[in-house]
């Protein structure tokens, strides 16, 4: 049994990917790209475990009609959350690796929002940005978390925990990079808790940037200023 700190080497990944491809074929599940198969293997490390997770995710998609979540017009639950500005996807902007970018602003979140509504909204955002990634042949996405003005009153551990579970169970290895900007000292206590829920591979993808960033300007212009550095300092 692998621990959450174990990472497959290239030989193991290729072997398990071939095994998973065979299992999917045997069960009549086709249409998975090489990138899709790699994502599930990297996340679950063994072909059998990855197949079980894929079956559960496909059932979830059927039960909750996930494939129709991007249909117009979006339901009121999603519209209300979009208006808050807590999560904004930049459709025409990419990070240095070509990933589509999603900006999250916890200070725009109300802890009074029902967790079921937040799960629906997070699923909508992930479906949207993953479609953008797939349309350009990119496997993963970039998230920028803006903590300007953040205080303990904004911390919603339940939403964070559900978001992590959502990505692990249904969007494995979709996160390519996560940057935290405008981070206040008070967040260090929150981060101590959150990091315990993340595996080693995910932790390696998270960077805290010293660069100050006006996210409102970024959203208005749909681009990052030329002076902005993506490199942790």
Backbone as CSV, one residue per row, in Angstrom:
resi,resn,N_x,N_y,N_z,CA_x,CA_y,CA_z,C_x,C_y,C_z
1,UNK,0.846,-1.194,0.000,0.000,0.000,0.000,0.885,1.248,0.000
2,UNK,0.637,2.152,-0.924,1.419,3.385,-1.002,0.900,4.394,0.017
3,UNK,1.803,5.207,0.560,1.387,6.288,1.439,1.153,7.538,0.607
4,UNK,0.554,8.555,1.228,0.284,9.790,0.501,1.568,10.557,0.189
5,UNK,2.693,10.093,0.743,3.960,10.772,0.492,4.762,10.091,-0.609
6,UNK,4.269,8.943,-1.110,5.006,8.215,-2.138,4.678,8.771,-3.518
7,UNK,5.689,8.891,-4.364,5.502,9.346,-5.738,6.008,8.265,-6.689
8,UNK,5.206,7.911,-7.695,5.625,6.921,-8.674,6.799,7.435,-9.498
9,UNK,7.729,6.527,-9.800,8.759,6.913,-10.751,8.221,6.688,-12.165
10,UNK,8.978,7.110,-13.183,8.484,7.051,-14.562,8.171,5.625,-15.005
11,UNK,9.030,4.689,-14.645,8.811,3.293,-15.052,7.530,2.741,-14.430
12,UNK,7.315,3.021,-13.149,6.106,2.561,-12.477,4.862,3.201,-13.087
13,UNK,4.967,4.485,-13.402,3.811,5.191,-13.972,3.417,4.604,-15.321
14,UNK,4.399,4.358,-16.173,4.113,3.798,-17.497,3.486,2.407,-17.361
15,UNK,4.028,1.603,-16.465,3.513,0.248,-16.256,2.068,0.276,-15.780
16,UNK,1.780,1.092,-14.774,0.419,1.152,-14.232,-0.546,1.783,-15.238
17,UNK,-0.066,2.724,-16.050,-0.919,3.336,-17.072,-1.336,2.301,-18.113
18,UNK,-0.405,1.447,-18.521,-0.736,0.391,-19.479,-1.728,-0.592,-18.877
19,UNK,-1.541,-0.925,-17.626,-2.466,-1.838,-16.949,-3.854,-1.213,-16.840
20,UNK,-3.925,0.060,-16.503,-5.223,0.726,-16.391,-5.907,0.790,-17.743
21,UNK,-5.164,1.075,-18.788,-5.743,1.124,-20.127,-6.372,-0.215,-20.481
22,UNK,-5.689,-1.320,-20.124,-6.235,-2.645,-20.373,-7.501,-2.915,-19.592
23,UNK,-7.532,-2.499,-18.327,-8.717,-2.700,-17.493,-9.898,-1.905,-18.036
24,UNK,-9.653,-0.671,-18.456,-10.717,0.154,-19.032,-11.274,-0.495,-20.300
25,UNK,-10.392,-0.995,-21.152,-10.832,-1.651,-22.387,-11.672,-2.884,-22.079
26,UNK,-11.227,-3.672,-21.112,-11.952,-4.888,-20.741,-13.359,-4.593,-20.233
27,UNK,-13.531,-3.416,-19.667,-14.831,-3.037,-19.102,-15.632,-2.113,-20.025
28,UNK,-15.175,-2.003,-21.262,-15.921,-1.220,-22.240,-15.871,0.275,-22.026
29,UNK,-14.877,0.742,-21.273,-14.747,2.175,-21.007,-13.645,2.734,-21.899
30,UNK,-14.049,3.327,-23.000,-13.089,3.851,-23.962,-13.233,5.365,-24.067
31,UNK,-12.348,5.978,-24.804,-12.416,7.421,-24.962,-11.533,8.183,-23.992
32,UNK,-10.777,7.447,-23.168,-9.852,8.108,-22.251,-8.545,8.378,-22.986
33,UNK,-8.091,9.619,-22.945,-6.827,9.963,-23.578,-5.657,9.475,-22.729
34,UNK,-4.467,9.483,-23.317,-3.268,9.113,-22.553,-3.078,10.042,-21.359
35,UNK,-3.390,11.330,-21.556,-3.271,12.285,-20.457,-4.247,11.958,-19.342
36,UNK,-5.480,11.569,-19.700,-6.475,11.197,-18.691,-5.990,10.001,-17.878
37,UNK,-5.517,8.978,-18.578,-5.061,7.769,-17.897,-3.892,8.086,-16.971
38,UNK,-2.960,8.896,-17.448,-1.819,9.289,-16.613,-2.280,10.008,-15.353
39,UNK,-3.259,10.908,-15.499,-3.741,11.666,-14.344,-4.258,10.738,-13.249
40,UNK,-5.063,9.779,-13.636,-5.657,8.876,-12.645,-4.600,7.966,-12.017
41,UNK,-3.640,7.539,-12.808,-2.581,6.672,-12.274,-1.681,7.439,-11.317
42,UNK,-1.310,8.649,-11.698,-0.461,9.451,-10.810,-1.143,9.688,-9.473
43,UNK,-2.452,9.910,-9.511,-3.197,10.203,-8.282,-3.410,8.971,-7.416
44,UNK,-3.704,7.825,-8.061,-4.082,6.627,-7.294,-3.014,5.545,-7.305
45,UNK,-2.002,5.691,-8.138,-0.757,4.922,-8.120,-0.882,3.463,-8.518
46,UNK,-2.017,2.842,-8.358,-2.217,1.468,-8.796,-3.395,1.417,-9.754
47,UNK,-3.276,0.606,-10.807,-4.299,0.553,-11.849,-5.667,0.179,-11.291
48,UNK,-5.707,-0.789,-10.380,-6.988,-1.227,-9.835,-7.644,-0.121,-9.008
49,UNK,-6.837,0.576,-8.220,-7.376,1.673,-7.412,-7.859,2.808,-8.307
50,UNK,-7.107,3.085,-9.360,-7.507,4.142,-10.298,-8.810,3.770,-10.998
51,UNK,-8.954,2.509,-11.393,-10.180,2.071,-12.066,-11.386,2.203,-11.137
52,UNK,-11.238,1.808,-9.897,-12.328,1.940,-8.926,-12.729,3.407,-8.769
53,UNK,-11.739,4.290,-8.714,-12.014,5.724,-8.577,-12.704,6.271,-9.824
54,UNK,-12.284,5.813,-10.999,-12.911,6.260,-12.248,-14.375,5.830,-12.293
55,UNK,-14.647,4.592,-11.913,-16.040,4.104,-11.895,-16.901,4.960,-10.965
56,UNK,-16.376,5.278,-9.783,-17.123,6.096,-8.826,-17.352,7.500,-9.371
57,UNK,-16.353,8.048,-10.046,-16.487,9.395,-10.596,-17.492,9.425,-11.744
58,UNK,-17.482,8.402,-12.590,-18.448,8.333,-13.689,-19.870,8.223,-13.151
59,UNK,-20.047,7.461,-12.082,-21.373,7.344,-11.467,-21.815,8.686,-10.894
60,UNK,-20.899,9.410,-10.271,-21.182,10.751,-9.739,-21.600,11.685,-10.858
61,UNK,-20.915,11.621,-11.983,-21.246,12.489,-13.113,-22.646,12.174,-13.646
62,UNK,-22.993,10.899,-13.680,-24.342,10.531,-14.139,-25.400,10.977,-13.139
63,UNK,-25.158,10.704,-11.870,-26.153,11.000,-10.832,-26.469,12.485,-10.748
64,UNK,-25.446,13.337,-10.885,-25.643,14.772,-10.719,-25.612,15.539,-12.046
65,UNK,-25.689,14.816,-13.159,-25.746,15.434,-14.495,-24.627,16.458,-14.693
66,UNK,-23.407,16.059,-14.344,-22.276,16.977,-14.414,-21.998,17.419,-15.846
67,UNK,-22.231,16.539,-16.799,-21.941,16.889,-18.188,-22.821,18.026,-18.709
68,UNK,-23.918,18.315,-17.989,-24.829,19.386,-18.420,-24.663,20.655,-17.594
69,UNK,-23.676,20.672,-16.679,-23.583,21.787,-15.743,-23.189,23.096,-16.426
70,UNK,-22.545,23.006,-17.588,-22.139,24.212,-18.305,-23.201,24.706,-19.282
71,UNK,-24.330,24.020,-19.329,-25.396,24.438,-20.242,-25.930,25.813,-19.875
72,UNK,-26.383,26.577,-20.874,-26.994,27.890,-20.640,-28.499,27.733,-20.501
73,UNK,-29.135,28.552,-19.643,-28.462,29.442,-18.683,-28.086,28.677,-17.419
74,UNK,-27.060,29.128,-16.694,-26.685,28.442,-15.453,-27.768,28.639,-14.388
75,UNK,-27.914,27.687,-13.472,-28.918,27.822,-12.413,-28.609,28.990,-11.476
76,UNK,-29.625,29.430,-10.748,-29.489,30.592,-9.859,-28.379,30.386,-8.821
77,UNK,-28.231,29.155,-8.339,-27.186,28.872,-7.351,-25.821,29.317,-7.876
78,UNK,-25.540,28.991,-9.135,-24.252,29.331,-9.726,-24.167,30.822,-10.040
79,UNK,-25.242,31.390,-10.567,-25.249,32.818,-10.887,-24.966,33.655,-9.651
80,UNK,-25.585,33.306,-8.525,-25.382,34.059,-7.281,-23.917,34.023,-6.851
81,UNK,-23.290,32.868,-6.971,-21.886,32.749,-6.575,-20.962,33.469,-7.553
82,UNK,-21.304,33.439,-8.829,-20.499,34.153,-9.827,-20.514,35.649,-9.558
83,UNK,-21.657,36.176,-9.167,-21.776,37.612,-8.906,-20.920,38.058,-7.728
84,UNK,-20.625,37.145,-6.816,-19.811,37.502,-5.648,-18.367,37.805,-6.037
85,UNK,-17.922,37.259,-7.174,-16.533,37.463,-7.592,-15.542,36.621,-6.829
86,UNK,-16.027,35.622,-6.100,-15.115,34.791,-5.302,-14.248,33.892,-6.168
87,UNK,-14.707,33.610,-7.373,-13.930,32.797,-8.298,-14.140,33.319,-9.708
88,UNK,-13.040,33.667,-10.376,-13.108,34.230,-11.720,-12.134,33.470,-12.617
89,UNK,-12.608,33.020,-13.762,-11.757,32.329,-14.732,-11.402,33.302,-15.843
90,UNK,-10.113,33.371,-16.157,-9.631,34.258,-17.214,-9.561,33.455,-18.517
91,UNK,-10.527,33.599,-19.396,-10.628,32.713,-20.570,-9.512,32.855,-21.594
92,UNK,-8.860,34.020,-21.631,-7.862,34.251,-22.675,-6.438,34.387,-22.139
93,UNK,-6.267,34.173,-20.846,-4.955,34.368,-20.228,-4.378,33.030,-19.792
94,UNK,-3.081,32.860,-19.941,-2.408,31.621,-19.560,-1.203,31.929,-18.683
95,UNK,-0.812,30.971,-17.866,0.407,31.119,-17.077,1.599,30.765,-17.975
96,UNK,2.837,30.882,-17.482,4.000,30.628,-18.348,4.043,29.226,-18.952
97,UNK,3.340,28.265,-18.345,3.317,26.899,-18.877,2.128,26.666,-19.807
98,UNK,1.353,27.720,-20.084,0.221,27.597,-20.990,-1.067,27.146,-20.343
99,UNK,-1.106,27.118,-19.013,-2.312,26.666,-18.318,-3.349,27.786,-18.225
100,UNK,-4.648,27.463,-18.346,-5.681,28.469,-18.078,-5.677,28.820,-16.597
101,UNK,-6.144,30.032,-16.284,-5.997,30.573,-14.925,-7.357,30.828,-14.279
102,UNK,-7.452,30.407,-13.034,-8.630,30.677,-12.213,-8.186,31.458,-10.979
103,UNK,-8.854,32.565,-10.704,-8.527,33.395,-9.543,-9.577,33.183,-8.459
104,UNK,-9.130,32.857,-7.268,-10.028,32.641,-6.126,-9.771,33.713,-5.075
105,UNK,-10.856,34.293,-4.560,-10.741,35.349,-3.552,-11.598,34.994,-2.336
106,UNK,-11.000,34.370,-1.328,-11.749,33.942,-0.145,-12.479,35.076,0.570
107,UNK,-11.976,36.313,0.435,-12.638,37.425,1.129,-14.008,37.737,0.530
108,UNK,-14.298,37.228,-0.663,-15.611,37.432,-1.280,-16.603,36.327,-0.882
109,UNK,-16.135,35.365,-0.121,-16.974,34.225,0.270,-17.719,34.497,1.563
110,UNK,-18.983,34.093,1.609,-19.783,34.173,2.835,-19.882,32.786,3.460
111,UNK,-19.518,32.697,4.717,-19.587,31.407,5.402,-21.031,30.961,5.638
112,UNK,-21.976,31.838,5.331,-23.391,31.467,5.436,-23.858,30.684,4.210
113,UNK,-23.047,30.635,3.167,-23.422,29.907,1.957,-23.521,28.414,2.262
114,UNK,-24.622,27.752,1.936,-24.738,26.302,2.171,-23.626,25.540,1.457
115,UNK,-23.082,24.537,2.135,-21.968,23.796,1.560,-22.371,23.112,0.256
116,UNK,-23.646,22.703,0.144,-24.105,22.063,-1.098,-24.018,23.044,-2.272
117,UNK,-24.347,24.307,-2.023,-24.249,25.318,-3.078,-22.794,25.541,-3.475
118,UNK,-21.900,25.528,-2.500,-20.482,25.740,-2.807,-19.905,24.571,-3.602
119,UNK,-20.330,23.353,-3.289,-19.855,22.196,-4.049,-20.324,22.298,-5.499
120,UNK,-21.582,22.715,-5.691,-22.103,22.901,-7.051,-21.309,23.965,-7.788
121,UNK,-21.024,25.069,-7.114,-20.279,26.158,-7.749,-18.841,25.750,-8.063
122,UNK,-18.188,25.067,-7.129,-16.817,24.623,-7.370,-16.770,23.645,-8.540
123,UNK,-17.770,22.776,-8.630,-17.829,21.834,-9.748,-17.992,22.577,-11.074
124,UNK,-18.859,23.590,-11.084,-19.059,24.407,-12.280,-17.744,25.051,-12.715
125,UNK,-17.027,25.642,-11.771,-15.758,26.317,-12.100,-14.724,25.328,-12.620
126,UNK,-14.646,24.162,-11.987,-13.673,23.168,-12.423,-14.008,22.613,-13.806
127,UNK,-15.289,22.387,-14.058,-15.688,21.921,-15.386,-15.321,22.956,-16.447
128,UNK,-15.562,24.220,-16.126,-15.278,25.302,-17.077,-13.791,25.383,-17.393
129,UNK,-12.977,25.444,-16.376,-11.548,25.641,-16.622,-10.899,24.380,-17.194
130,UNK,-11.408,23.204,-16.837,-10.865,21.977,-17.413,-11.210,21.863,-18.895
131,UNK,-12.388,22.347,-19.270,-12.743,22.386,-20.694,-11.794,23.327,-21.444
132,UNK,-11.438,24.455,-20.823,-10.482,25.369,-21.449,-9.129,24.691,-21.632
133,UNK,-8.701,23.951,-20.611,-7.418,23.247,-20.697,-7.455,22.193,-21.797
134,UNK,-8.509,21.393,-21.813,-8.611,20.313,-22.796,-8.662,20.849,-24.227
135,UNK,-9.274,22.020,-24.390,-9.431,22.576,-25.740,-8.094,22.979,-26.363
136,UNK,-7.081,23.152,-25.517,-5.755,23.520,-26.025,-4.716,22.424,-25.774
137,UNK,-5.187,21.241,-25.367,-4.285,20.117,-25.169,-3.418,20.216,-23.932
138,UNK,-3.868,20.983,-22.937,-3.128,21.128,-21.682,-3.801,20.254,-20.623
139,UNK,-3.003,19.518,-19.856,-3.588,18.590,-18.884,-4.074,19.285,-17.626
140,UNK,-3.379,20.341,-17.212,-3.664,20.887,-15.894,-3.968,22.379,-15.929
141,UNK,-4.289,22.922,-14.760,-4.751,24.300,-14.635,-3.888,25.050,-13.627
142,UNK,-4.032,26.365,-13.658,-3.333,27.233,-12.708,-4.368,27.977,-11.867
143,UNK,-4.161,27.985,-10.561,-5.044,28.726,-9.661,-4.238,29.795,-8.936
144,UNK,-4.778,31.000,-8.890,-4.176,32.094,-8.127,-5.130,32.435,-6.988
145,UNK,-4.665,32.286,-5.764,-5.478,32.599,-4.588,-5.047,33.957,-4.053
146,UNK,-5.973,34.902,-4.088,-5.693,36.269,-3.643,-6.184,36.433,-2.209
147,UNK,-5.256,36.680,-1.278,-5.600,36.807,0.136,-5.549,38.252,0.629
148,UNK,-5.634,39.199,-0.283,-5.654,40.603,0.139,-6.868,40.851,1.042
149,UNK,-6.628,41.405,2.236,-7.709,41.699,3.164,-8.199,40.501,3.960
150,UNK,-7.506,39.370,3.856,-7.945,38.136,4.517,-7.802,38.224,6.027
151,UNK,-8.823,37.726,6.737,-8.789,37.606,8.192,-9.416,36.273,8.584
152,UNK,-9.332,35.917,9.840,-9.850,34.626,10.283,-11.353,34.497,10.033
153,UNK,-12.053,35.610,9.959,-13.497,35.551,9.706,-13.806,35.013,8.307
154,UNK,-12.815,35.043,7.425,-13.025,34.567,6.063,-12.690,33.087,5.904
155,UNK,-12.063,32.491,6.913,-11.588,31.115,6.777,-12.744,30.136,6.914
156,UNK,-12.970,29.354,5.853,-14.027,28.346,5.853,-13.384,26.991,5.586
157,UNK,-13.009,26.309,6.661,-12.302,25.042,6.515,-13.155,23.988,5.811
158,UNK,-14.458,24.017,6.032,-15.328,23.021,5.409,-15.287,23.124,3.889
159,UNK,-15.324,24.359,3.376,-15.266,24.558,1.923,-13.913,24.098,1.377
160,UNK,-12.838,24.445,2.067,-11.512,24.027,1.617,-11.402,22.506,1.584
161,UNK,-11.871,21.865,2.640,-11.779,20.400,2.713,-12.615,19.742,1.624
162,UNK,-13.813,20.280,1.375,-14.666,19.730,0.322,-14.054,19.968,-1.059
163,UNK,-13.422,21.134,-1.244,-12.766,21.419,-2.511,-11.620,20.464,-2.790
164,UNK,-10.822,20.175,-1.766,-9.724,19.223,-1.914,-10.260,17.841,-2.273
165,UNK,-11.325,17.416,-1.579,-11.921,16.105,-1.855,-12.490,16.050,-3.271
166,UNK,-13.125,17.139,-3.704,-13.711,17.195,-5.046,-12.636,17.002,-6.114
167,UNK,-11.525,17.691,-5.960,-10.447,17.573,-6.946,-9.791,16.204,-6.885
168,UNK,-9.625,15.663,-5.703,-8.973,14.360,-5.567,-9.835,13.250,-6.162
169,UNK,-11.137,13.322,-5.945,-12.027,12.233,-6.361,-12.449,12.327,-7.826
170,UNK,-12.531,13.566,-8.362,-13.111,13.712,-9.694,-12.237,14.484,-10.689
171,UNK,-11.244,15.208,-10.197,-10.357,15.969,-11.082,-8.901,15.738,-10.686
172,UNK,-8.491,14.481,-10.569,-7.129,14.204,-10.085,-6.065,14.764,-11.017
173,UNK,-5.040,15.324,-10.409,-3.891,15.868,-11.142,-4.270,16.955,-12.140
174,UNK,-5.391,17.608,-11.910,-5.745,18.763,-12.752,-5.004,20.012,-12.305
175,UNK,-4.652,20.068,-11.033,-3.921,21.241,-10.547,-2.474,21.155,-11.002
176,UNK,-2.070,22.122,-11.838,-0.681,22.171,-12.272,0.152,23.055,-11.366
177,UNK,-0.442,24.191,-10.971,0.260,25.131,-10.099,-0.755,25.982,-9.358
178,UNK,-0.473,26.264,-8.095,-1.304,27.162,-7.300,-0.398,28.217,-6.673
179,UNK,-0.711,29.481,-6.960,0.052,30.605,-6.412,-0.805,31.341,-5.389
180,UNK,-0.221,31.635,-4.250,-0.886,32.437,-3.222,-0.249,33.818,-3.228
181,UNK,-1.076,34.860,-3.420,-0.562,36.232,-3.470,-1.211,37.068,-2.379
182,UNK,-0.540,38.161,-2.028,-1.053,39.113,-1.024,-1.401,38.391,0.275
183,UNK,-0.485,37.539,0.704,-0.760,36.672,1.856,-0.421,37.363,3.176
184,UNK,-1.402,37.531,4.083,-1.124,38.141,5.379,-0.563,37.110,6.367
185,UNK,0.073,37.593,7.399,0.695,36.701,8.372,-0.324,35.785,9.033
186,UNK,-1.556,36.259,9.226,-2.557,35.482,9.939,-2.877,34.179,9.223
187,UNK,-2.628,34.128,7.908,-2.962,32.913,7.168,-2.042,31.746,7.533
188,UNK,-0.905,32.022,8.137,0.037,30.949,8.471,-0.610,29.914,9.388
189,UNK,-1.480,30.359,10.299,-2.170,29.420,11.187,-3.140,28.544,10.395
190,UNK,-3.814,29.128,9.412,-4.738,28.369,8.566,-3.978,27.370,7.708
191,UNK,-2.843,27.810,7.176,-2.054,26.954,6.310,-1.523,25.741,7.060
192,UNK,-1.206,25.908,8.334,-0.734,24.789,9.145,-1.774,23.673,9.168
193,UNK,-3.049,24.033,9.205,-4.135,23.041,9.202,-4.332,22.468,7.801
194,UNK,-4.419,23.334,6.810,-4.761,22.907,5.445,-3.717,21.966,4.869
195,UNK,-2.447,22.251,5.102,-1.389,21.442,4.498,-1.444,19.984,4.946
196,UNK,-2.067,19.711,6.099,-2.188,18.331,6.574,-3.119,17.508,5.695
197,UNK,-3.983,18.161,4.929,-4.954,17.469,4.083,-4.414,17.199,2.681
198,UNK,-3.205,17.667,2.393,-2.663,17.589,1.037,-1.547,16.555,0.943
199,UNK,-1.448,15.899,-0.204,-0.372,14.939,-0.420,0.898,15.669,-0.843
200,UNK,1.990,14.939,-0.845,3.293,15.545,-1.150,3.310,16.163,-2.544
201,UNK,2.718,15.480,-3.524,2.739,15.985,-4.895,2.002,17.311,-5.006
202,UNK,0.876,17.446,-4.310,0.120,18.698,-4.347,0.888,19.822,-3.650
203,UNK,1.496,19.516,-2.523,2.263,20.536,-1.803,3.388,21.108,-2.666
204,UNK,3.968,20.263,-3.512,5.049,20.727,-4.386,4.558,21.732,-5.428
205,UNK,3.261,21.759,-5.677,2.703,22.634,-6.706,2.284,23.998,-6.158
206,UNK,2.390,24.197,-4.862,1.905,25.431,-4.231,3.078,26.359,-3.927
207,UNK,2.937,27.611,-4.358,3.980,28.614,-4.112,3.362,29.871,-3.535
208,UNK,4.016,30.434,-2.540,3.619,31.716,-1.964,4.515,32.784,-2.577
209,UNK,3.909,33.787,-3.214,4.671,34.816,-3.916,4.732,36.101,-3.098
210,UNK,5.897,36.712,-3.097,6.057,37.988,-2.416,5.472,39.139,-3.226
211,UNK,5.306,38.912,-4.525,4.819,39.972,-5.406,3.438,40.456,-4.978
212,UNK,3.287,41.774,-4.879,1.970,42.357,-4.623,1.209,42.379,-5.945
213,UNK,-0.085,42.094,-5.873,-0.864,42.005,-7.104,-2.251,42.584,-6.882
214,UNK,-2.660,43.487,-7.762,-4.023,44.019,-7.743,-4.865,43.128,-8.649
215,UNK,-5.569,42.192,-8.032,-6.326,41.201,-8.797,-7.476,41.842,-9.558
216,UNK,-8.061,42.908,-9.026,-9.143,43.590,-9.745,-8.663,44.089,-11.108
217,UNK,-7.427,44.626,-11.141,-6.861,45.090,-12.418,-6.625,43.920,-13.370
218,UNK,-6.185,42.804,-12.816,-5.932,41.616,-13.634,-7.234,41.144,-14.289
219,UNK,-8.310,41.111,-13.514,-9.598,40.641,-14.029,-10.127,41.602,-15.091
220,UNK,-10.000,42.904,-14.836,-10.503,43.890,-15.801,-9.758,43.797,-17.141
221,UNK,-8.433,43.592,-17.053,-7.626,43.583,-18.280,-7.462,42.183,-18.873
222,UNK,-7.891,41.177,-18.087,-7.731,39.781,-18.506,-6.268,39.452,-18.809
223,UNK,-5.361,40.054,-18.021,-3.937,39.788,-18.208,-3.182,40.198,-16.955
224,UNK,-2.006,39.615,-16.770,-1.155,39.964,-15.641,-0.162,41.042,-16.064
225,UNK,0.174,41.970,-15.161,1.130,43.019,-15.520,2.478,42.414,-15.887
226,UNK,3.187,43.052,-16.785,4.473,42.525,-17.259,5.499,42.421,-16.127
227,UNK,5.312,43.212,-15.078,6.259,43.190,-13.961,6.006,42.046,-12.985
228,UNK,4.868,41.350,-13.158,4.524,40.290,-12.210,5.442,39.086,-12.396
229,UNK,5.982,38.595,-11.283,6.887,37.442,-11.323,6.163,36.184,-10.850
230,UNK,6.207,35.125,-11.665,5.611,33.839,-11.281,6.560,33.011,-10.457
231,UNK,7.755,33.525,-10.212,8.788,32.775,-9.506,8.774,33.130,-8.025
232,UNK,8.653,32.132,-7.133,8.714,32.417,-5.686,10.037,33.081,-5.324
233,UNK,9.964,34.032,-4.422,11.179,34.737,-4.002,11.554,34.381,-2.567
